[in-house]
Amino acid sequence: MKNNATITFLSEQQYEADTDSASLKATGTIEKVGDVYVIEYTEPDEEMGKSRSVIEIRNHDFVALKRKGLYTADFLIEEGKTHSSIYKTPFGEMAMDIVAKKVDAHISLSGGKIYLNYEIRSNSQLVGENTLNMEIKIN
């Protein structure tokens, strides 16, 4: 059974001395499929177009993010590991590695929180360090 949810995102990106932060809200759904919690929503950022995102939480330290639409990605964020991905944008594709420093996901069908801290690297060069806090509240 899918529950309607509100997802709040607080993100921070840092590269060298530059820092950028954003706060966004989206409405979506959460459900449990087997042992995996699945959160689906339409990206609230207008720049992303009407991209549809799916977050899968497999355990407290492994999160998969799949995005379809104007921007397409399939990120695996697993604490202590590096996963490669292709990020497709209207401006072209970029191969990147996601280096997860910290993943802390505590989710149930009643809601929960996800904390991600990871680096993005392209061609072995640091592109940025990201922190993402998500809070999921059932409507």
LUMSE-412976 format. One record per residue (C-alpha): residue number from 1; residue in three letters; chain; x, y, z. Coordinates in nm, 2 decimals. Layout:
! residues N
<NUM; "ALA"; "A"; <X; Y; Z>>
...
END
This chain:
! residues 139
<1; "MET"; "A"; <0.00; 0.00; 0.00>>
<2; "LYS"; "A"; <0.13; 0.35; -0.09>>
<3; "ASN"; "A"; <0.11; 0.63; 0.16>>
<4; "ASN"; "A"; <0.10; 0.99; 0.05>>
<5; "ALA"; "A"; <0.40; 1.18; 0.18>>
<6; "THR"; "A"; <0.57; 1.52; 0.19>>
<7; "ILE"; "A"; <0.95; 1.50; 0.14>>
<8; "THR"; "A"; <1.16; 1.80; 0.26>>
<9; "PHE"; "A"; <1.51; 1.83; 0.12>>
<10; "LEU"; "A"; <1.79; 2.03; 0.27>>
<11; "SER"; "A"; <2.11; 2.01; 0.06>>
<12; "GLU"; "A"; <2.45; 2.16; 0.06>>
<13; "GLN"; "A"; <2.71; 2.14; -0.21>>
<14; "GLN"; "A"; <3.07; 2.24; -0.16>>
<15; "TYR"; "A"; <3.36; 2.27; -0.40>>
<16; "GLU"; "A"; <3.68; 2.43; -0.27>>
<17; "ALA"; "A"; <3.57; 2.76; -0.11>>
<18; "ASP"; "A"; <3.23; 2.77; -0.29>>
<19; "THR"; "A"; <2.92; 2.65; -0.10>>
<20; "ASP"; "A"; <2.56; 2.64; -0.22>>
<21; "SER"; "A"; <2.26; 2.53; -0.03>>
<22; "ALA"; "A"; <1.89; 2.47; -0.11>>
<23; "SER"; "A"; <1.57; 2.37; 0.07>>
<24; "LEU"; "A"; <1.29; 2.21; -0.13>>
<25; "LYS"; "A"; <0.97; 2.03; -0.07>>
<26; "ALA"; "A"; <0.79; 1.76; -0.28>>
<27; "THR"; "A"; <0.48; 1.56; -0.25>>
<28; "GLY"; "A"; <0.50; 1.19; -0.34>>
<29; "THR"; "A"; <0.44; 0.84; -0.20>>
<30; "ILE"; "A"; <0.62; 0.58; 0.01>>
<31; "GLU"; "A"; <0.56; 0.21; 0.01>>
<32; "LYS"; "A"; <0.74; -0.11; 0.12>>
<33; "VAL"; "A"; <0.82; -0.36; -0.15>>
<34; "GLY"; "A"; <0.97; -0.67; 0.01>>
<35; "ASP"; "A"; <1.25; -0.54; 0.23>>
<36; "VAL"; "A"; <1.29; -0.22; 0.04>>
<37; "TYR"; "A"; <1.12; 0.12; 0.11>>
<38; "VAL"; "A"; <1.04; 0.30; -0.21>>
<39; "ILE"; "A"; <0.98; 0.68; -0.22>>
<40; "GLU"; "A"; <0.85; 0.84; -0.55>>
<41; "TYR"; "A"; <0.81; 1.20; -0.63>>
<42; "THR"; "A"; <0.83; 1.46; -0.91>>
<43; "GLU"; "A"; <1.13; 1.69; -0.87>>
<44; "PRO"; "A"; <1.03; 2.02; -0.71>>
<45; "ASP"; "A"; <1.31; 2.21; -0.87>>
<46; "GLU"; "A"; <1.19; 2.38; -1.19>>
<47; "GLU"; "A"; <1.53; 2.35; -1.35>>
<48; "MET"; "A"; <1.49; 1.97; -1.34>>
<49; "GLY"; "A"; <1.17; 1.99; -1.55>>
<50; "LYS"; "A"; <0.92; 1.73; -1.46>>
<51; "SER"; "A"; <1.18; 1.46; -1.38>>
<52; "ARG"; "A"; <1.04; 1.17; -1.18>>
<53; "SER"; "A"; <1.26; 1.04; -0.89>>
<54; "VAL"; "A"; <1.25; 0.71; -0.71>>
<55; "ILE"; "A"; <1.45; 0.65; -0.39>>
<56; "GLU"; "A"; <1.50; 0.30; -0.27>>
<57; "ILE"; "A"; <1.62; 0.24; 0.09>>
<58; "ARG"; "A"; <1.76; -0.11; 0.12>>
<59; "ASN"; "A"; <1.90; -0.08; 0.47>>
<60; "HIS"; "A"; <2.02; 0.20; 0.69>>
<61; "ASP"; "A"; <2.35; 0.25; 0.49>>
<62; "PHE"; "A"; <2.24; 0.19; 0.12>>
<63; "VAL"; "A"; <2.02; 0.42; -0.08>>
<64; "ALA"; "A"; <1.95; 0.41; -0.46>>
<65; "LEU"; "A"; <1.83; 0.72; -0.64>>
<66; "LYS"; "A"; <1.68; 0.68; -0.99>>
<67; "ARG"; "A"; <1.57; 0.99; -1.19>>
<68; "LYS"; "A"; <1.39; 0.98; -1.52>>
<69; "GLY"; "A"; <1.31; 1.28; -1.74>>
<70; "LEU"; "A"; <1.50; 1.59; -1.85>>
<71; "TYR"; "A"; <1.78; 1.48; -1.62>>
<72; "THR"; "A"; <1.84; 1.11; -1.59>>
<73; "ALA"; "A"; <2.06; 0.94; -1.33>>
<74; "ASP"; "A"; <2.09; 0.61; -1.15>>
<75; "PHE"; "A"; <2.30; 0.67; -0.83>>
<76; "LEU"; "A"; <2.39; 0.41; -0.58>>
<77; "ILE"; "A"; <2.50; 0.56; -0.25>>
<78; "GLU"; "A"; <2.64; 0.30; -0.01>>
<79; "GLU"; "A"; <2.84; 0.40; 0.30>>
<80; "GLY"; "A"; <3.21; 0.34; 0.26>>
<81; "LYS"; "A"; <3.19; 0.25; -0.11>>
<82; "THR"; "A"; <3.23; 0.40; -0.45>>
<83; "HIS"; "A"; <2.98; 0.35; -0.73>>
<84; "SER"; "A"; <3.00; 0.47; -1.09>>
<85; "SER"; "A"; <2.71; 0.63; -1.28>>
<86; "ILE"; "A"; <2.63; 0.83; -1.59>>
<87; "TYR"; "A"; <2.44; 1.16; -1.53>>
<88; "LYS"; "A"; <2.24; 1.27; -1.84>>
<89; "THR"; "A"; <2.14; 1.63; -1.87>>
<90; "PRO"; "A"; <2.00; 1.85; -2.16>>
<91; "PHE"; "A"; <2.36; 1.97; -2.19>>
<92; "GLY"; "A"; <2.53; 1.63; -2.23>>
<93; "GLU"; "A"; <2.64; 1.33; -2.03>>
<94; "MET"; "A"; <2.89; 1.31; -1.75>>
<95; "ALA"; "A"; <3.05; 1.00; -1.61>>
<96; "MET"; "A"; <3.08; 1.02; -1.23>>
<97; "ASP"; "A"; <3.17; 0.83; -0.92>>
<98; "ILE"; "A"; <2.97; 0.86; -0.60>>
<99; "VAL"; "A"; <3.20; 0.82; -0.30>>
<100; "ALA"; "A"; <2.97; 0.78; 0.00>>
<101; "LYS"; "A"; <3.12; 0.89; 0.33>>
<102; "LYS"; "A"; <2.81; 0.86; 0.55>>
<103; "VAL"; "A"; <2.46; 0.71; 0.48>>
<104; "ASP"; "A"; <2.21; 0.70; 0.76>>
<105; "ALA"; "A"; <1.85; 0.61; 0.66>>
<106; "HIS"; "A"; <1.58; 0.54; 0.92>>
<107; "ILE"; "A"; <1.25; 0.48; 0.73>>
<108; "SER"; "A"; <0.92; 0.32; 0.80>>
<109; "LEU"; "A"; <0.57; 0.35; 0.65>>
<110; "SER"; "A"; <0.52; 0.62; 0.92>>
<111; "GLY"; "A"; <0.79; 0.84; 0.76>>
<112; "GLY"; "A"; <1.15; 0.89; 0.86>>
<113; "LYS"; "A"; <1.48; 1.06; 0.78>>
<114; "ILE"; "A"; <1.77; 1.01; 0.54>>
<115; "TYR"; "A"; <2.11; 1.17; 0.57>>
<116; "LEU"; "A"; <2.37; 1.14; 0.29>>
<117; "ASN"; "A"; <2.72; 1.28; 0.28>>
<118; "TYR"; "A"; <2.91; 1.20; -0.04>>
<119; "GLU"; "A"; <3.17; 1.32; -0.29>>
<120; "ILE"; "A"; <3.11; 1.34; -0.66>>
<121; "ARG"; "A"; <3.42; 1.27; -0.87>>
<122; "SER"; "A"; <3.46; 1.29; -1.25>>
<123; "ASN"; "A"; <3.78; 1.16; -1.42>>
<124; "SER"; "A"; <3.92; 1.11; -1.07>>
<125; "GLN"; "A"; <3.88; 1.48; -0.99>>
<126; "LEU"; "A"; <3.67; 1.60; -0.71>>
<127; "VAL"; "A"; <3.36; 1.78; -0.85>>
<128; "GLY"; "A"; <3.21; 1.85; -0.51>>
<129; "GLU"; "A"; <3.11; 1.73; -0.17>>
<130; "ASN"; "A"; <2.74; 1.70; -0.10>>
<131; "THR"; "A"; <2.52; 1.67; 0.21>>
<132; "LEU"; "A"; <2.16; 1.59; 0.17>>
<133; "ASN"; "A"; <1.90; 1.57; 0.46>>
<134; "MET"; "A"; <1.56; 1.43; 0.37>>
<135; "GLU"; "A"; <1.26; 1.42; 0.60>>
<136; "ILE"; "A"; <0.96; 1.21; 0.49>>
<137; "LYS"; "A"; <0.62; 1.29; 0.66>>
<138; "ILE"; "A"; <0.30; 1.09; 0.59>>
<139; "ASN"; "A"; <0.01; 1.31; 0.49>>
END
